[in-house]
């Protein structure tokens, strides 16, 4: 019925105000486009909020509010990986780091770190246990430019993991590590951690090491 001010605010994950824009809109003006400039925004989760006021007023005099919308700002390196793996990205593609595009139990960021295919449920980091020559052997398929570290614990509830041997560099082939066969006591559990050689990010796969005779 009359002119209003349209406010659009950018908020951080704790809903603290970061940046905003205001634009005068007329009655029945239809769809509006606005730009909020925040060039130093770090990757992460943000929220966008908008509201209408009488001209010159602030949010305390808001006449109407929109629903709060969440946006995720992704690092350039992650977007490069998505472009490599997906090619053309469609609107309903599950490309966010926490999403699991192929339903194999590893999210996209874990697949990126492990250098596995996010659109192939058969290509995922798995720690396998077998017997070779009377010994227990842990095996997994490795990737170059990745480092792998085994851990073990006797009680998953304690979440107390101890390194099992030293880290191994990925070769692109299957790696294997023999472990001592437990003769008594509770089952042991083993976990494999993979890290990018030039970063601290990691993901892991866990499997139980059986007692003797199991």
Secondary structure by P-SEA (a helix, b strand, c coil): cbbbbbbbbbbccccccccbbbbbbcccccbbbbbbbbccccbbbbbbbbbccccccccccccccccbbbbbbbcaaaaaaaaaaccccccccccccccccccccccaaaaaaaccccccccccbbbbbbbcccbbbbbbbbbccbbbbbbbbccccccccccccbbbbbcccbbbbbbcccccccbbbbbbbbbccccccccbbbbbbccccc
